[in-house]
Amino acid sequence: MTGMSEPDSYLCPVSCHRCGAALRLGNGTAYLIRIEAMADPTPPTLDPSECDGDFNRAFREVLSQLEGMSAQEAMDQVYRRFSFYLCPSCYRRWIENPTG
Ligand SMILES: [Zn+2]
């Protein structure tokens, strides 16, 4: 493969994210789980006739929330991506109930 953005996760020894079992890559017995999560990208619908004062207040509230955050934290609010490995038995349990 070319253009991989996470080469280290393919080279380092890995362990199962759930049970900690050591996994050997390259023999088809490990599962790489990739999760990408993002905030709803749909812009909010604003009715200008309804919210002249409210819009400014809502905007200030968002700004004040962001003030206490680092740039990374603010970014994490809207987009996160991570990956982990599972052993076959943990994978079978996880895939049936990924959010459990
Ligand atoms: Zn496991």
Backbone and ligand atoms as CSV (ligand in chain L), in Angstrom:
chain,resi,resn,atom,element,x,y,z
A,1,MET,N,N,0.848,-1.208,0.000
A,1,MET,CA,C,0.000,0.000,0.000
A,1,MET,C,C,0.875,1.246,0.000
A,2,THR,N,N,0.423,2.294,-0.640
A,2,THR,CA,C,1.166,3.557,-0.627
A,2,THR,C,C,0.272,4.637,-0.052
A,3,GLY,N,N,0.907,5.689,0.439
A,3,GLY,CA,C,0.164,6.825,0.945
A,3,GLY,C,C,-0.527,6.575,2.257
A,4,MET,N,N,-0.047,5.618,3.038
A,4,MET,CA,C,-0.670,5.384,4.333
A,4,MET,C,C,-0.335,6.519,5.286
A,5,SER,N,N,-1.319,6.955,6.035
A,5,SER,CA,C,-1.078,8.065,6.946
A,5,SER,C,C,-0.672,7.588,8.326
A,6,GLU,N,N,-0.812,6.311,8.622
A,6,GLU,CA,C,-0.477,5.818,9.958
A,6,GLU,C,C,0.460,4.617,9.864
A,7,PRO,N,N,1.660,4.814,9.318
A,7,PRO,CA,C,2.540,3.662,9.114
A,7,PRO,C,C,2.957,3.014,10.425
A,8,ASP,N,N,3.045,3.808,11.502
A,8,ASP,CA,C,3.555,3.245,12.754
A,8,ASP,C,C,2.649,2.142,13.280
A,9,SER,N,N,1.338,2.291,13.090
A,9,SER,CA,C,0.440,1.283,13.639
A,9,SER,C,C,0.576,-0.041,12.900
A,10,TYR,N,N,1.230,-0.039,11.752
A,10,TYR,CA,C,1.432,-1.290,11.039
A,10,TYR,C,C,2.765,-1.939,11.413
A,11,LEU,N,N,3.666,-1.128,11.945
A,11,LEU,CA,C,4.997,-1.643,12.230
A,11,LEU,C,C,5.157,-2.055,13.682
A,12,CYS,N,N,4.488,-1.359,14.580
A,12,CYS,CA,C,4.671,-1.648,15.994
A,12,CYS,C,C,3.904,-2.900,16.380
A,13,PRO,N,N,4.397,-3.603,17.394
A,13,PRO,CA,C,3.585,-4.690,17.939
A,13,PRO,C,C,2.290,-4.099,18.473
A,14,VAL,N,N,1.205,-4.787,18.278
A,14,VAL,CA,C,-0.079,-4.252,18.717
A,14,VAL,C,C,-0.735,-5.245,19.659
A,15,SER,N,N,-1.657,-4.717,20.435
A,15,SER,CA,C,-2.424,-5.590,21.310
A,15,SER,C,C,-3.895,-5.262,21.160
A,16,CYS,N,N,-4.726,-6.207,21.530
A,16,CYS,CA,C,-6.162,-6.032,21.416
A,16,CYS,C,C,-6.602,-4.878,22.316
A,17,HIS,N,N,-7.398,-3.970,21.749
A,17,HIS,CA,C,-7.861,-2.805,22.492
A,17,HIS,C,C,-8.733,-3.199,23.677
A,18,ARG,N,N,-9.386,-4.346,23.608
A,18,ARG,CA,C,-10.320,-4.743,24.670
A,18,ARG,C,C,-9.690,-5.659,25.709
A,19,CYS,N,N,-9.038,-6.713,25.268
A,19,CYS,CA,C,-8.544,-7.690,26.239
A,19,CYS,C,C,-7.035,-7.619,26.406
A,20,GLY,N,N,-6.344,-6.844,25.562
A,20,GLY,CA,C,-4.919,-6.680,25.727
A,20,GLY,C,C,-4.084,-7.816,25.167
A,21,ALA,N,N,-4.704,-8.794,24.514
A,21,ALA,CA,C,-3.953,-9.911,23.941
A,21,ALA,C,C,-3.001,-9.391,22.863
A,22,ALA,N,N,-1.805,-9.919,22.845
A,22,ALA,CA,C,-0.852,-9.543,21.801
A,22,ALA,C,C,-1.346,-10.052,20.459
A,23,LEU,N,N,-1.252,-9.194,19.439
A,23,LEU,CA,C,-1.745,-9.573,18.119
A,23,LEU,C,C,-0.586,-9.593,17.149
A,24,ARG,N,N,-0.548,-10.601,16.322
A,24,ARG,CA,C,0.476,-10.668,15.291
A,24,ARG,C,C,-0.155,-10.232,13.984
A,25,LEU,N,N,0.417,-9.179,13.416
A,25,LEU,CA,C,-0.118,-8.677,12.160
A,25,LEU,C,C,0.441,-9.501,11.008
A,26,GLY,N,N,-0.311,-9.532,9.936
A,26,GLY,CA,C,0.185,-10.192,8.736
A,26,GLY,C,C,-0.297,-11.617,8.578
A,27,ASN,N,N,-1.002,-12.154,9.569
A,27,ASN,CA,C,-1.522,-13.513,9.387
A,27,ASN,C,C,-3.044,-13.559,9.407
A,28,GLY,N,N,-3.675,-12.377,9.297
A,28,GLY,CA,C,-5.118,-12.343,9.116
A,28,GLY,C,C,-5.922,-12.618,10.364
A,29,THR,N,N,-5.303,-12.501,11.547
A,29,THR,CA,C,-6.063,-12.807,12.759
A,29,THR,C,C,-6.371,-11.569,13.585
A,30,ALA,N,N,-6.013,-10.397,13.111
A,30,ALA,CA,C,-6.324,-9.178,13.852
A,30,ALA,C,C,-7.273,-8.319,13.025
A,31,TYR,N,N,-8.059,-7.525,13.708
A,31,TYR,CA,C,-8.985,-6.631,13.034
A,31,TYR,C,C,-8.608,-5.199,13.358
A,32,LEU,N,N,-8.448,-4.396,12.316
A,32,LEU,CA,C,-8.198,-2.973,12.507
A,32,LEU,C,C,-9.528,-2.244,12.413
A,33,ILE,N,N,-9.889,-1.555,13.488
A,33,ILE,CA,C,-11.147,-0.813,13.518
A,33,ILE,C,C,-10.820,0.657,13.322
A,34,ARG,N,N,-11.480,1.278,12.390
A,34,ARG,CA,C,-11.281,2.709,12.173
A,34,ARG,C,C,-12.601,3.415,12.427
A,35,ILE,N,N,-12.529,4.455,13.218
A,35,ILE,CA,C,-13.738,5.203,13.546
A,35,ILE,C,C,-13.510,6.665,13.187
A,36,GLU,N,N,-14.461,7.206,12.486
A,36,GLU,CA,C,-14.409,8.607,12.097
A,36,GLU,C,C,-15.714,9.231,12.581
A,37,ALA,N,N,-15.594,10.266,13.372
A,37,ALA,CA,C,-16.796,10.889,13.912
A,37,ALA,C,C,-16.742,12.378,13.637
A,38,MET,N,N,-17.839,12.929,13.174
A,38,MET,CA,C,-17.858,14.372,12.948
A,38,MET,C,C,-19.209,14.950,13.322
A,39,ALA,N,N,-19.153,16.224,13.667
A,39,ALA,CA,C,-20.392,16.913,13.996
A,39,ALA,C,C,-21.239,17.040,12.738
A,40,ASP,N,N,-22.513,17.092,12.931
A,40,ASP,CA,C,-23.444,17.297,11.827
A,40,ASP,C,C,-23.001,18.501,10.994
A,41,PRO,N,N,-22.633,18.280,9.736
A,41,PRO,CA,C,-22.117,19.392,8.929
A,41,PRO,C,C,-23.201,20.296,8.366
A,42,THR,N,N,-24.447,19.960,8.599
A,42,THR,CA,C,-25.525,20.795,8.074
A,42,THR,C,C,-25.561,22.125,8.812
A,43,PRO,N,N,-25.476,23.239,8.091
A,43,PRO,CA,C,-25.531,24.525,8.801
A,43,PRO,C,C,-26.904,24.729,9.427
A,44,PRO,N,N,-26.952,25.356,10.590
A,44,PRO,CA,C,-28.263,25.591,11.203
A,44,PRO,C,C,-29.085,26.540,10.336
A,45,THR,N,N,-30.376,26.291,10.269
A,45,THR,CA,C,-31.228,27.195,9.509
A,45,THR,C,C,-31.668,28.334,10.420
A,46,LEU,N,N,-31.364,29.523,9.992
A,46,LEU,CA,C,-31.674,30.702,10.797
A,46,LEU,C,C,-32.709,31.538,10.065
A,47,ASP,N,N,-33.703,31.895,10.791
A,47,ASP,CA,C,-34.701,32.796,10.232
A,47,ASP,C,C,-34.396,34.202,10.730
A,48,PRO,N,N,-33.889,35.078,9.849
A,48,PRO,CA,C,-33.435,36.406,10.315
A,48,PRO,C,C,-34.564,37.229,10.913
A,49,SER,N,N,-35.783,36.979,10.507
A,49,SER,CA,C,-36.878,37.781,11.037
A,49,SER,C,C,-37.193,37.399,12.481
A,50,GLU,N,N,-36.766,36.221,12.879
A,50,GLU,CA,C,-37.143,35.725,14.188
A,50,GLU,C,C,-36.104,35.967,15.261
A,51,CYS,N,N,-34.866,36.091,14.878
A,51,CYS,CA,C,-33.829,35.950,15.892
A,51,CYS,C,C,-32.783,37.052,15.826
A,52,ASP,N,N,-33.178,38.300,15.611
A,52,ASP,CA,C,-32.151,39.341,15.514
A,52,ASP,C,C,-31.316,39.425,16.783
A,53,GLY,N,N,-31.979,39.538,17.936
A,53,GLY,CA,C,-31.226,39.598,19.185
A,53,GLY,C,C,-30.692,38.250,19.598
A,54,ASP,N,N,-31.482,37.224,19.420
A,54,ASP,CA,C,-31.087,35.892,19.870
A,54,ASP,C,C,-29.866,35.363,19.134
A,55,PHE,N,N,-29.766,35.708,17.876
A,55,PHE,CA,C,-28.642,35.190,17.117
A,55,PHE,C,C,-27.337,35.726,17.694
A,56,ASN,N,N,-27.300,37.018,17.989
A,56,ASN,CA,C,-26.081,37.580,18.564
A,56,ASN,C,C,-25.750,36.925,19.893
A,57,ARG,N,N,-26.756,36.674,20.692
A,57,ARG,CA,C,-26.496,36.053,21.986
A,57,ARG,C,C,-25.988,34.627,21.814
A,58,ALA,N,N,-26.621,33.896,20.899
A,58,ALA,CA,C,-26.181,32.520,20.652
A,58,ALA,C,C,-24.738,32.504,20.146
A,59,PHE,N,N,-24.414,33.468,19.311
A,59,PHE,CA,C,-23.062,33.538,18.768
A,59,PHE,C,C,-22.057,33.817,19.879
A,60,ARG,N,N,-22.408,34.735,20.779
A,60,ARG,CA,C,-21.499,35.027,21.899
A,60,ARG,C,C,-21.328,33.812,22.801
A,61,GLU,N,N,-22.376,33.040,22.970
A,61,GLU,CA,C,-22.260,31.840,23.801
A,61,GLU,C,C,-21.293,30.842,23.194
A,62,VAL,N,N,-21.376,30.677,21.884
A,62,VAL,CA,C,-20.441,29.761,21.219
A,62,VAL,C,C,-19.014,30.259,21.394
A,63,LEU,N,N,-18.825,31.566,21.208
A,63,LEU,CA,C,-17.475,32.129,21.345
A,63,LEU,C,C,-16.946,31.950,22.760
A,64,SER,N,N,-17.788,32.150,23.748
A,64,SER,CA,C,-17.299,32.024,25.118
A,64,SER,C,C,-16.987,30.573,25.441
A,65,GLN,N,N,-17.708,29.643,24.844
A,65,GLN,CA,C,-17.367,28.232,25.035
A,65,GLN,C,C,-16.010,27.920,24.425
A,66,LEU,N,N,-15.743,28.503,23.260
A,66,LEU,CA,C,-14.489,28.217,22.569
A,66,LEU,C,C,-13.301,28.864,23.270
A,67,GLU,N,N,-13.541,29.957,23.987
A,67,GLU,CA,C,-12.431,30.672,24.620
A,67,GLU,C,C,-11.669,29.791,25.602
A,68,GLY,N,N,-12.375,28.940,26.317
A,68,GLY,CA,C,-11.717,28.093,27.303
A,68,GLY,C,C,-11.051,26.862,26.720
A,69,MET,N,N,-11.053,26.746,25.414
A,69,MET,CA,C,-10.551,25.522,24.783
A,69,MET,C,C,-9.285,25.792,23.993
A,70,SER,N,N,-8.439,24.802,23.936
A,70,SER,CA,C,-7.315,24.888,23.016
A,70,SER,C,C,-7.824,24.639,21.599
A,71,ALA,N,N,-6.982,24.953,20.636
A,71,ALA,CA,C,-7.379,24.711,19.248
A,71,ALA,C,C,-7.668,23.232,19.027
A,72,GLN,N,N,-6.860,22.383,19.666
A,72,GLN,CA,C,-7.064,20.944,19.494
A,72,GLN,C,C,-8.394,20.509,20.091
A,73,GLU,N,N,-8.714,21.050,21.250
A,73,GLU,CA,C,-9.981,20.690,21.880
A,73,GLU,C,C,-11.155,21.143,21.027
A,74,ALA,N,N,-11.032,22.352,20.472
A,74,ALA,CA,C,-12.110,22.851,19.620
A,74,ALA,C,C,-12.273,21.948,18.402
A,75,MET,N,N,-11.151,21.518,17.857
A,75,MET,CA,C,-11.194,20.617,16.713
A,75,MET,C,C,-11.837,19.285,17.104
A,76,ASP,N,N,-11.499,18.780,18.277
A,76,ASP,CA,C,-12.056,17.509,18.726
A,76,ASP,C,C,-13.564,17.569,18.865
A,77,GLN,N,N,-14.085,18.774,19.075
A,77,GLN,CA,C,-15.528,18.910,19.200
A,77,GLN,C,C,-16.240,18.588,17.892
A,78,VAL,N,N,-15.588,18.839,16.774
A,78,VAL,CA,C,-16.271,18.666,15.501
A,78,VAL,C,C,-15.773,17.464,14.716
A,79,TYR,N,N,-14.565,16.984,15.000
A,79,TYR,CA,C,-14.040,15.901,14.183
A,79,TYR,C,C,-13.067,15.060,14.982
A,80,ARG,N,N,-13.261,13.769,14.986
A,80,ARG,CA,C,-12.314,12.872,15.636
A,80,ARG,C,C,-12.150,11.640,14.768
A,81,ARG,N,N,-10.932,11.155,14.745
A,81,ARG,CA,C,-10.682,9.944,13.993
A,81,ARG,C,C,-9.681,9.115,14.788
A,82,PHE,N,N,-9.962,7.862,14.982
A,82,PHE,CA,C,-8.997,7.028,15.667
A,82,PHE,C,C,-9.148,5.588,15.203
A,83,SER,N,N,-8.177,4.796,15.548
A,83,SER,CA,C,-8.202,3.406,15.107
A,83,SER,C,C,-7.612,2.529,16.201
A,84,PHE,N,N,-8.022,1.288,16.219
A,84,PHE,CA,C,-7.489,0.347,17.197
A,84,PHE,C,C,-7.640,-1.067,16.647
A,85,TYR,N,N,-6.931,-1.976,17.276
A,85,TYR,CA,C,-6.978,-3.368,16.853
A,85,TYR,C,C,-7.801,-4.189,17.827
A,86,LEU,N,N,-8.453,-5.204,17.303
A,86,LEU,CA,C,-9.159,-6.165,18.138
A,86,LEU,C,C,-8.738,-7.570,17.742
A,87,CYS,N,N,-8.701,-8.449,18.729
A,87,CYS,CA,C,-8.480,-9.862,18.430
A,87,CYS,C,C,-9.790,-10.442,17.884
A,88,PRO,N,N,-9.740,-11.602,17.255
A,88,PRO,CA,C,-10.963,-12.139,16.621
A,88,PRO,C,C,-12.134,-12.304,17.571
A,89,SER,N,N,-11.891,-12.771,18.800
A,89,SER,CA,C,-13.043,-13.000,19.676
A,89,SER,C,C,-13.634,-11.669,20.146
A,90,CYS,N,N,-12.790,-10.679,20.448
A,90,CYS,CA,C,-13.331,-9.374,20.832
A,90,CYS,C,C,-14.034,-8.714,19.644
A,91,TYR,N,N,-13.473,-8.902,18.456
A,91,TYR,CA,C,-14.107,-8.327,17.274
A,91,TYR,C,C,-15.521,-8.862,17.095
A,92,ARG,N,N,-15.668,-10.186,17.256
A,92,ARG,CA,C,-16.999,-10.769,17.041
A,92,ARG,C,C,-18.016,-10.193,18.031
A,93,ARG,N,N,-17.567,-9.966,19.260
A,93,ARG,CA,C,-18.486,-9.380,20.243
A,93,ARG,C,C,-18.743,-7.911,19.941
A,94,TRP,N,N,-17.656,-7.199,19.560
A,94,TRP,CA,C,-17.788,-5.762,19.349
A,94,TRP,C,C,-18.686,-5.429,18.154
A,95,ILE,N,N,-18.532,-6.187,17.063
A,95,ILE,CA,C,-19.250,-5.829,15.837
A,95,ILE,C,C,-20.751,-6.018,15.988
A,96,GLU,N,N,-21.162,-6.866,16.937
A,96,GLU,CA,C,-22.587,-7.031,17.182
A,96,GLU,C,C,-23.182,-5.850,17.942
A,97,ASN,N,N,-22.320,-5.139,18.648
A,97,ASN,CA,C,-22.822,-4.053,19.493
A,97,ASN,C,C,-21.742,-2.971,19.618
A,98,PRO,N,N,-21.443,-2.258,18.526
A,98,PRO,CA,C,-20.295,-1.342,18.506
A,98,PRO,C,C,-20.389,-0.211,19.517
A,99,THR,N,N,-21.590,0.181,19.900
A,99,THR,CA,C,-21.705,1.311,20.825
A,99,THR,C,C,-21.932,0.863,22.244
A,100,GLY,N,N,-21.934,-0.448,22.486
A,100,GLY,CA,C,-22.212,-0.936,23.824
A,100,GLY,C,C,-21.030,-0.807,24.759
L,1,ZN,ZN,ZN,-9.369,-9.207,22.546
